[in-house]
């Protein structure tokens, strides 16, 4: 567990994230949704998705509560190549409570570092924008 953050990341979750990161994918996006247990100040996996669209993923996210999403995104490049970059999404709807938004924001950097994900994209407007995501991933 991390001792430098307000929210701890259990070793078992880090192991699950490492397995997810190393998985070989040939089609479709995959995601792990992570929530924070406010009482325990502990991150936990909420759900895992294989071959999921951004729209389907967005439908599964709570409307008023932040979440982290580790996303292996199927990215089609202009030259025809397909890659599966790993990105950490910070879902934080404007309707989230200040307390929960602050709690999630305080642990974002720690999760990014410990899960070895360099790209972090925040979504606050209540919609995961494909165009924004692909721009950030260099498509």
C-alpha positions in Angstrom: 0.0 0.0 0.0 1.1 3.5 -0.6 1.9 5.6 2.4 2.4 8.9 0.6 -1.2 9.4 -0.5 -4.4 10.0 1.3 -5.9 7.0 -0.4 -4.2 3.6 -0.3 -3.8 1.3 -3.3 -3.8 -2.4 -2.2 -1.1 -4.6 -3.6 -3.8 -6.9 -5.1 -5.2 -4.0 -7.1 -1.7 -3.1 -8.4 -1.2 -6.7 -9.4 -4.5 -6.7 -11.3 -3.6 -3.5 -13.0 -0.2 -4.9 -14.0 -1.9 -8.0 -15.6 -4.3 -5.8 -17.4 -1.5 -3.6 -18.7 0.5 -6.6 -20.0 -2.5 -8.3 -21.7 -2.2 -8.8 -25.4 -5.1 -7.3 -27.3 -5.9 -7.5 -31.0 -9.2 -5.8 -31.1 -11.5 -3.6 -29.0 -10.9 -1.4 -26.1 -10.8 -2.8 -22.5 -11.2 -1.0 -19.2 -10.9 -1.4 -15.4 -13.1 1.0 -13.4 -11.7 1.9 -10.0 -13.5 3.5 -7.1 -12.4 4.8 -3.7 -14.0 3.5 -0.6 -14.5 6.7 1.3 -14.7 5.1 4.7 -11.6 2.9 4.3 -9.7 5.4 2.1 -8.8 2.5 -0.1 -9.0 2.0 -3.9 -10.8 -1.0 -5.3 -11.7 -2.4 -8.6 -15.4 -1.8 -9.3 -15.7 -3.5 -12.8 -13.7 -4.8 -15.7 -14.8 -4.6 -19.3 -13.4 -6.3 -22.4 -14.2 -5.1 -25.9 -16.1 -2.1 -24.7 -17.0 1.1 -26.6 -16.5 4.6 -25.0 -20.3 5.0 -25.1 -20.9 1.7 -23.3 -18.2 2.6 -20.8 -19.7 6.0 -20.2 -23.2 4.5 -19.6 -21.7 2.4 -16.8 -20.1 5.3 -15.0 -22.0 7.0 -12.1 -23.5 10.4 -12.9 -22.5 12.1 -9.6 -19.4 10.3 -8.4 -15.8 10.4 -9.7 -14.1 7.2 -10.9 -10.7 6.2 -12.3 -10.7 4.2 -15.5 -7.6 2.4 -16.7 -8.3 2.1 -20.5 -6.6 0.1 -23.2 -7.9 2.1 -26.1 -8.1 0.8 -29.7 -6.6 3.7 -31.6 -6.6 3.8 -35.4 -3.8 5.9 -36.8 -4.0 7.9 -40.1 -1.5 5.6 -41.7 -3.7 2.6 -41.0 -1.9 1.2 -38.0 -3.9 0.1 -35.0 -2.4 0.5 -31.5 -3.7 -0.1 -27.9 -2.3 2.7 -25.8 -2.9 2.6 -22.1 -4.4 5.8 -20.5 -5.8 6.6 -17.1 -9.1 8.5 -17.3 -10.2 10.6 -14.4 -14.0 10.8 -14.5 -15.1 13.6 -12.3 -18.6 15.0 -13.2 -19.3 18.6 -12.3 -22.2 17.2 -10.1 -19.8 15.3 -7.9 -19.5 16.5 -4.3 -16.5 18.7 -3.5 -15.4 16.1 -0.9 -15.3 13.2 -3.4 -13.8 15.3 -6.1 -11.0 16.4 -3.8 -10.5 12.9 -2.5 -10.1 11.4 -6.0 -8.0 14.3 -7.2 -5.6 13.9 -4.3 -4.9 10.3 -5.2 -4.7 10.6 -9.0 -1.0 11.2 -9.3 -0.2 8.3 -6.9 -2.4 5.9 -9.0 -0.8 7.1 -12.2 2.7 6.5 -10.9 2.0 3.2 -9.2 0.1 1.7 -12.1 2.9 2.9 -14.5 0.6 4.9 -16.8 2.0 8.1 -18.2 -1.1 9.5 -20.0 -3.8 10.9 -17.8 -6.9 12.5 -19.3 -9.6 14.2 -17.2 -13.3 14.4 -18.1 -15.5 16.7 -16.1 -18.3 17.6 -18.5 -20.2 14.3 -17.9 -19.1 12.8 -21.2 -16.1 10.9 -22.3 -15.2 12.6 -25.6 -13.6 10.4 -28.2 -12.1 13.4 -30.1 -10.5 14.7 -26.9 -9.1 11.3 -26.0 -7.7 10.6 -29.5 -6.1 14.1 -29.6 -4.4 13.4 -26.2 -3.2 10.0 -27.5 -1.7 11.6 -30.6 -4.1 10.2 -33.3 
